[in-house]
Amino acid sequence: MSPRWSRVFGQICNLRRSTEFARRDLSVFEFRNYAKVSAAVEPNAECDTIKPEVNHNKLFWSKPRSLALATDSPYRIEDPQYEGIKRFVLKMMLFYSKQSQFIRWANVIYGRVVYQVDRPAIYDVFSLEKTFKTTFSLLVLHMWLCLRRLKEEGKEGVELGQYLYEIYNHDLELRVSKAGVNLLLSKWMKELEKIFYGNIVAYDAAIGKQDDLENVIWRNVFSDDGTSKPSDGALLPVQAMTRYIRREASCLSLTDKEAILSGNFMFTPLEDTGPDLPRK
């Protein structure tokens, strides 16, 4: 990540900290520092426990497989199939139109992205601090995986990808606002939009090259100073994330069209990833 983008994230986080101090003088309620827990969606009962050290060398060597949810999975989301007068009324209200269907599908897909990025596991596995920058970077990375897969379905997938991007953009605006940016919000959104597209282009160019992808992930997700290559201390987590991203890209390619378009897939769960995960 270039120094310019590091300044963008730094200023957003600083805005949040200054806003937090001001609010503490006006309220008896405790406000969370959004720069540290920018995307938390639920409390983690085990947050105070000592986590086992992750052996990054053993992670994400397993053979790629489809990420499609089984037909009996409780995580599946199906379009409601109404009958009679209710179906007639909903049809008249364009509930079953292509546009409405794409909006519903895009919401489900983005829900899968947020589920993977907002949970603590991904930060624990890759030894990342949960800040606005890392959460944003992981959102972009998983959005790229989804948009890349949708493109494989041609015009229909590209059109659905547009709806997905709009939902992401709205969610990002809410996250930036929660980070304390109330003035010049459009300016910050434009800066983050540039970062988004810059990262997408970089991932597209690097996906076929091991070292290039590793360096791009380092710059976009891990680095705070704009250096081009991982430091010795961060090398193993960066390599593990590179394997994870390559594996998820392959898994998504193995996932059938119906599951991809409807959002009935889930990224590889990271909660059960432990230090003794064997190579396969």
C-alpha positions as CSV (number, residue, x, y, z in Angstrom):
1,M,0.0,0.0,0.0
2,S,1.4,3.4,-0.9
3,P,2.1,6.1,1.7
4,R,-0.7,8.1,0.3
5,W,-3.3,5.4,1.1
6,S,-1.7,4.8,4.5
7,R,-2.3,8.5,5.3
8,V,-6.0,8.0,4.3
9,F,-6.5,5.2,6.7
10,G,-4.5,6.9,9.4
11,Q,-6.6,10.1,9.2
12,I,-9.8,8.0,9.3
13,C,-8.6,6.3,12.5
14,N,-7.4,9.5,14.0
15,L,-10.8,11.1,13.3
16,R,-12.4,8.2,15.2
17,R,-10.1,8.6,18.2
18,S,-10.7,12.4,18.5
19,T,-14.4,11.9,18.1
20,E,-14.4,9.3,20.9
21,F,-12.6,11.6,23.4
22,A,-15.2,14.3,22.7
23,R,-18.1,12.0,23.2
24,R,-16.7,10.7,26.5
25,D,-17.0,14.2,27.9
26,L,-20.7,14.3,27.0
27,S,-21.9,10.9,27.9
28,V,-21.7,8.2,30.6
29,F,-21.8,5.5,28.0
30,E,-18.7,3.8,26.8
31,F,-18.0,4.1,23.1
32,R,-16.1,1.5,21.2
33,N,-13.0,2.5,19.3
34,Y,-14.0,1.8,15.7
35,A,-10.4,2.0,14.6
36,K,-9.7,-1.2,16.6
37,V,-13.0,-3.1,16.1
38,S,-14.3,-1.5,13.0
39,A,-16.4,-4.4,11.8
40,A,-17.4,-6.3,14.9
41,V,-20.9,-7.8,14.6
42,E,-21.1,-9.8,17.8
43,P,-19.3,-10.1,21.1
44,N,-16.7,-12.9,21.4
45,A,-17.0,-14.8,24.6
46,E,-13.5,-16.2,24.2
47,C,-11.8,-12.9,23.5
48,D,-10.0,-12.9,26.9
49,T,-8.7,-16.5,26.5
50,I,-5.2,-17.3,25.4
51,K,-5.3,-18.4,21.8
52,P,-2.9,-21.2,20.6
53,E,-0.1,-20.1,18.3
54,V,-1.0,-20.7,14.7
55,N,1.4,-22.7,12.6
56,H,1.1,-20.9,9.3
57,N,3.3,-23.4,7.5
58,K,0.5,-26.0,7.8
59,L,-2.4,-23.9,6.6
60,F,-4.4,-24.1,3.3
61,W,-2.6,-26.9,1.6
62,S,-5.8,-29.0,1.1
63,K,-7.2,-29.7,-2.3
64,P,-9.8,-27.1,-3.5
65,R,-13.4,-28.1,-3.5
66,S,-16.8,-26.5,-4.3
67,L,-18.0,-24.0,-1.7
68,A,-21.7,-24.6,-2.6
69,L,-24.0,-25.2,0.4
70,A,-25.7,-28.6,0.6
71,T,-29.4,-28.6,-0.2
72,D,-30.2,-29.3,3.5
73,S,-27.7,-26.7,4.9
74,P,-29.3,-24.3,7.4
75,Y,-27.3,-21.5,5.9
76,R,-29.0,-21.7,2.5
77,I,-31.2,-18.8,1.5
78,E,-34.0,-19.5,-1.0
79,D,-36.3,-17.1,-2.8
80,P,-39.8,-17.4,-1.2
81,Q,-42.2,-19.3,-3.4
82,Y,-45.7,-17.9,-2.7
83,E,-48.8,-19.1,-4.3
84,G,-52.2,-17.6,-5.1
85,I,-53.1,-14.0,-4.5
86,K,-49.9,-13.3,-2.6
87,R,-47.8,-14.4,-5.5
88,F,-50.0,-12.3,-7.9
89,V,-49.6,-9.2,-5.8
90,L,-45.8,-9.6,-5.4
91,K,-45.5,-10.2,-9.1
92,M,-47.4,-7.0,-9.8
93,M,-45.0,-5.2,-7.4
94,L,-42.1,-6.6,-9.5
95,F,-40.8,-8.8,-6.7
96,Y,-40.0,-11.5,-9.2
97,S,-38.4,-9.2,-11.7
98,K,-34.8,-9.7,-12.8
99,Q,-33.7,-6.6,-11.0
100,S,-35.4,-7.5,-7.7
101,Q,-33.9,-11.0,-7.9
102,F,-30.4,-9.6,-8.6
103,I,-30.7,-7.3,-5.6
104,R,-31.7,-10.2,-3.3
105,W,-28.9,-12.3,-4.7
106,A,-26.3,-9.5,-4.3
107,N,-27.4,-9.0,-0.7
108,V,-26.9,-12.7,0.1
109,I,-23.4,-12.7,-1.6
110,Y,-22.3,-9.6,0.3
111,G,-23.6,-11.2,3.5
112,R,-21.2,-14.1,2.8
113,V,-18.3,-11.6,2.4
114,V,-19.2,-9.8,5.6
115,Y,-19.6,-13.0,7.5
116,Q,-16.1,-14.0,6.6
117,V,-14.5,-10.6,7.2
118,D,-16.2,-9.4,10.3
119,R,-15.7,-12.5,12.5
120,P,-12.5,-12.7,14.7
121,A,-11.2,-15.9,13.1
122,I,-9.7,-14.3,10.0
123,Y,-7.7,-11.8,12.2
124,D,-6.5,-14.6,14.5
125,V,-5.5,-16.9,11.8
126,F,-3.4,-14.3,9.9
127,S,-2.1,-12.5,12.9
128,L,-3.8,-9.2,12.0
129,E,-5.0,-6.4,14.3
130,K,-8.6,-5.6,13.7
131,T,-8.4,-2.0,12.5
132,F,-10.4,0.0,9.9
133,K,-7.6,-0.5,7.4
134,T,-7.3,-4.3,7.8
135,T,-11.1,-4.8,7.7
136,F,-11.4,-2.6,4.6
137,S,-8.5,-4.4,2.9
138,L,-10.1,-7.8,3.6
139,L,-13.5,-6.6,2.4
140,V,-11.8,-5.6,-0.9
141,L,-10.0,-8.8,-1.2
142,H,-13.1,-11.0,-0.8
143,M,-15.1,-8.7,-3.0
144,W,-12.5,-9.2,-5.7
145,L,-12.8,-13.0,-5.3
146,C,-16.6,-12.8,-5.8
147,L,-16.5,-10.3,-8.7
148,R,-13.8,-12.4,-10.4
149,R,-16.0,-15.5,-10.1
150,L,-19.1,-13.7,-11.3
151,K,-17.3,-12.5,-14.4
152,E,-16.9,-16.2,-15.4
153,E,-20.7,-16.3,-15.8
154,G,-20.6,-13.7,-18.6
155,K,-23.0,-10.8,-18.9
156,E,-25.4,-12.1,-16.2
157,G,-22.5,-12.4,-13.7
158,V,-21.1,-9.0,-14.6
159,E,-24.6,-7.4,-14.1
160,L,-25.0,-9.1,-10.7
161,G,-21.5,-7.8,-9.8
162,Q,-22.7,-4.3,-10.3
163,Y,-25.5,-4.7,-7.7
164,L,-23.0,-6.4,-5.4
165,Y,-20.6,-3.4,-5.7
166,E,-23.4,-1.0,-4.9
167,I,-24.3,-2.9,-1.8
168,Y,-20.7,-3.0,-0.7
169,N,-20.3,0.7,-1.4
170,H,-23.3,1.5,0.8
171,D,-22.0,-0.6,3.6
172,L,-18.6,1.0,3.4
173,E,-20.1,4.4,3.6
174,L,-21.8,3.4,6.9
175,R,-18.5,2.0,8.2
176,V,-16.7,5.2,7.4
177,S,-19.4,7.2,9.1
178,K,-19.1,5.0,12.2
179,A,-15.4,5.7,12.1
180,G,-16.1,9.3,12.9
181,V,-16.1,10.8,9.4
182,N,-19.2,13.1,9.2
183,L,-17.8,16.0,7.2
184,L,-16.4,15.6,3.6
185,L,-17.7,12.0,3.5
186,S,-17.9,12.0,-0.2
187,K,-14.2,12.9,-0.4
188,W,-13.2,9.9,1.8
189,M,-15.4,7.6,-0.2
190,K,-13.8,8.7,-3.5
191,E,-10.3,8.0,-1.9
192,L,-11.5,4.6,-0.8
193,E,-13.0,3.9,-4.3
194,K,-9.6,4.6,-5.8
195,I,-8.0,2.2,-3.4
196,F,-10.7,-0.4,-4.3
197,Y,-10.1,-0.3,-8.0
198,G,-6.3,-0.1,-7.6
199,N,-6.3,-3.2,-5.5
200,I,-8.6,-5.0,-7.9
201,V,-6.3,-4.3,-10.8
202,A,-3.3,-5.4,-8.8
203,Y,-4.9,-8.7,-7.7
204,D,-6.0,-9.5,-11.3
205,A,-2.5,-8.9,-12.5
206,A,-0.8,-10.9,-9.7
207,I,-3.1,-14.0,-9.4
208,G,-1.1,-16.1,-11.8
209,K,2.2,-15.3,-10.2
210,Q,3.1,-16.6,-6.7
211,D,5.6,-13.9,-5.6
212,D,3.6,-11.1,-7.2
213,L,0.4,-12.0,-5.4
214,E,2.3,-12.4,-2.1
215,N,3.8,-9.0,-2.4
216,V,0.5,-7.4,-3.4
217,I,-1.3,-9.0,-0.4
218,W,1.5,-7.7,1.8
219,R,1.2,-4.1,0.5
220,N,-2.6,-4.0,0.6
221,V,-3.4,-5.9,3.8
222,F,-0.4,-6.1,6.1
223,S,2.0,-3.2,5.4
224,D,1.6,0.1,7.1
225,D,4.6,1.8,5.6
226,G,4.3,1.1,1.9
227,T,7.2,-1.3,1.7
228,S,7.0,-3.6,-1.3
229,K,8.0,-6.9,0.2
230,P,7.0,-8.7,3.5
231,S,9.2,-8.3,6.5
232,D,10.8,-11.4,8.0
233,G,8.3,-11.4,10.9
234,A,5.2,-11.1,8.7
235,L,6.4,-13.5,5.9
236,L,4.6,-16.7,7.2
237,P,1.2,-15.0,7.7
238,V,1.5,-13.4,4.3
239,Q,2.4,-16.7,2.6
240,A,-0.6,-18.4,4.4
241,M,-3.0,-15.7,3.2
242,T,-1.6,-16.1,-0.3
243,R,-2.4,-19.8,-0.2
244,Y,-5.8,-19.1,1.3
245,I,-6.7,-16.6,-1.5
246,R,-5.4,-18.9,-4.3
247,R,-7.4,-21.8,-2.7
248,E,-10.6,-19.7,-2.4
249,A,-10.3,-18.6,-6.0
250,S,-10.0,-22.2,-7.1
251,C,-12.9,-23.3,-4.8
252,L,-15.1,-20.6,-6.2
253,S,-14.3,-21.7,-9.8
254,L,-15.4,-25.2,-8.8
255,T,-18.7,-23.9,-7.3
256,D,-21.6,-24.2,-9.7
257,K,-23.4,-21.3,-11.3
258,E,-26.6,-21.6,-9.4
259,A,-24.8,-21.5,-6.0
260,I,-22.7,-18.6,-7.1
261,L,-25.5,-16.4,-8.5
262,S,-27.9,-17.1,-5.6
263,G,-25.2,-16.7,-2.9
264,N,-25.6,-20.2,-1.7
265,F,-22.0,-20.7,-0.9
266,M,-19.7,-20.0,2.0
267,F,-16.0,-19.2,2.1
268,T,-13.8,-21.8,3.8
269,P,-14.5,-21.6,7.6
270,L,-11.5,-20.3,9.6
271,E,-12.8,-20.9,13.1
272,D,-11.6,-24.5,13.3
273,T,-8.2,-23.7,11.7
274,G,-5.7,-24.8,14.3
275,P,-1.9,-25.2,14.8
276,D,-2.1,-28.9,13.9
277,L,-3.9,-28.7,10.6
278,P,-2.3,-31.4,8.4
279,R,-1.2,-30.9,4.9
280,K,-3.3,-32.8,2.3
